[in-house]
């Protein structure tokens, strides 16, 4: 598997991989753990390239602007509360 293939796979898994993550700083260790688990033979230079590549894709897609709890607020209705509240 090429470095680009690993980048693409990790970016595709980001919604599950980065649940609750709202910043790139928080994402780095989560992506590193993902790589250690799925690609334990990846050399450090390639690991760094993958992390940078994944973060670049996620930033371009606006992942950090819309994740980590904002979806829960969006689903809560106007004002951030439940529609069932009086």
MARLOGU-361830 format. One record per residue (C-alpha): residue number from 1; residue in three letters; x, y, z. Coordinates in Angstrom, 3 decimals. Layout:
N
R     k     r          x          y          z
R   NUM   Ala          X          Y          Z
...
This chain:
86
R     k     r          x          y          z
R     1   Unk      0.000      0.000      0.000
R     2   Unk      1.412      3.377     -0.962
R     3   Unk      1.660      6.385      1.334
R     4   Unk     -1.090      8.084     -0.686
R     5   Unk     -3.337      5.022     -0.275
R     6   Unk     -2.814      5.162      3.506
R     7   Unk     -3.551      8.905      3.539
R     8   Unk     -6.771      8.350      1.594
R     9   Unk     -7.880      5.455      3.838
R    10   Unk     -7.223      7.415      7.039
R    11   Unk     -9.041     10.464      5.678
R    12   Unk    -11.975      8.241      4.693
R    13   Unk    -12.080      6.846      8.262
R    14   Unk    -11.865     10.296      9.876
R    15   Unk    -15.498     10.480     11.017
R    16   Unk    -15.053      7.364     13.157
R    17   Unk    -11.377      7.911     13.930
R    18   Unk    -11.714     11.485     15.172
R    19   Unk    -14.983     11.441     17.106
R    20   Unk    -14.943     14.389     19.496
R    21   Unk    -11.800     15.881     17.974
R    22   Unk    -12.098     19.542     17.081
R    23   Unk     -8.559     20.680     16.276
R    24   Unk     -5.581     19.535     14.272
R    25   Unk     -3.552     19.369     17.482
R    26   Unk     -6.012     16.863     18.925
R    27   Unk     -6.147     14.930     15.652
R    28   Unk     -2.398     14.269     15.366
R    29   Unk     -2.127     11.692     18.193
R    30   Unk     -5.353      9.993     17.122
R    31   Unk     -4.072      9.605     13.572
R    32   Unk     -0.699      8.416     14.903
R    33   Unk     -2.461      5.741     17.008
R    34   Unk     -4.493      4.692     13.973
R    35   Unk     -1.291      4.303     11.959
R    36   Unk      0.467      2.332     14.705
R    37   Unk     -2.472     -0.070     14.854
R    38   Unk     -3.065     -0.483     11.118
R    39   Unk      0.400      0.101      9.662
R    40   Unk      2.945     -0.829     12.355
R    41   Unk      5.812     -1.127      9.864
R    42   Unk      5.398      2.425      8.564
R    43   Unk      8.695      4.287      8.954
R    44   Unk      8.663      7.606     10.862
R    45   Unk      9.196      9.752      7.765
R    46   Unk      6.240      8.127      6.006
R    47   Unk      4.168      8.369      9.183
R    48   Unk      4.796     12.118      9.258
R    49   Unk      3.845     12.380      5.573
R    50   Unk      0.614     10.484      6.197
R    51   Unk     -0.349     12.616      9.190
R    52   Unk      0.344     15.814      7.253
R    53   Unk     -1.565     14.500      4.232
R    54   Unk     -4.594     13.468      6.269
R    55   Unk     -4.685     16.793      8.096
R    56   Unk     -4.430     18.674      4.791
R    57   Unk     -7.374     16.752      3.333
R    58   Unk     -9.482     17.230      6.447
R    59   Unk     -8.701     20.925      6.607
R    60   Unk     -9.575     21.348      2.930
R    61   Unk    -12.877     19.541      3.538
R    62   Unk    -13.660     21.754      6.540
R    63   Unk    -13.626     18.826      8.962
R    64   Unk    -12.375     20.892     11.888
R    65   Unk    -14.940     23.619     11.268
R    66   Unk    -17.890     21.247     11.508
R    67   Unk    -16.923     18.432     13.889
R    68   Unk    -16.609     17.826     17.624
R    69   Unk    -20.075     18.509     18.886
R    70   Unk    -21.358     20.996     16.351
R    71   Unk    -23.491     18.291     14.745
R    72   Unk    -25.216     17.724     18.086
R    73   Unk    -26.048     21.422     18.261
R    74   Unk    -27.321     21.384     14.697
R    75   Unk    -29.644     18.471     15.516
R    76   Unk    -30.939     20.151     18.675
R    77   Unk    -32.988     22.716     16.794
R    78   Unk    -32.978     26.491     17.094
R    79   Unk    -31.232     27.820     20.161
R    80   Unk    -29.332     24.578     20.713
R    81   Unk    -32.072     23.030     22.858
R    82   Unk    -34.267     20.071     22.190
R    83   Unk    -37.457     20.722     20.257
R    84   Unk    -39.305     18.855     23.025
R    85   Unk    -38.351     21.347     25.751
R    86   Unk    -41.060     23.757     26.886
